[in-house]
């Protein structure tokens, strides 16, 4: 009973605190460790997360203007960016930068590769990549799922990685999600297949301009093994 009363007091204090409303994607610890239900608007409280460079962002007012990743539905990381900042004179929030130009890329890129979906035509192996669309097509062309007994129809795995301006991996890809209930052997087989497809992808040749824009930006790729048992696919 005392804990319930304390929870109501804390939540009432949050509701009366000025600040931007942030819709949460998943259950998030609030002030005092009290969980905030997903989808609930939160006034004056900013949960923490993982920053652009991979460092942990502590919760609280200081995190309000910091772009960070939080886990969304399906345990897929979602980039949460500030809606705008108000200056100390009470002015309106500044608008987000215009990314309509060719030289502007988002803070992170997301791609789903489904082996059952028709693949877009990949650029020629010796042609430099000059667009995000061409990059995604090249990554699809390089993907080879596990074969034989290691295959698991319906298996999903999401990895995060970065590329240099020359198209090389900036360290091994980090697994951020794998199908619940998959065995350790299955997860390891798909992790190895993903790492091999990225490390050995000779299609990742960037133009000078695109290489400068893509270097160091987090890429999230969701791999789905859509092959059906008995379909004849390797």
Secondary structure, 3 states (H helix, E strand, C coil): CHHHHHHHHHHHHHHCCCCCEEECCCCEECHHHCEECCCCEEECCCCCEEECCCCEECCCHHHCCCCEEEECHHHCEEEECCCCCCCCCCCCCCCCCCCCCCCCCCCEEEEEEECCCCCCCCCCCCCCECCHHHHHHHHHHHCCCCCHHHCCCCCEEEEEECECCCCCECCCCEEEEECCCCCHHHHHHHHHHHHHHHHCCCCCCECHHHHHHHCCCEEEEEEECCCCCCCCCC
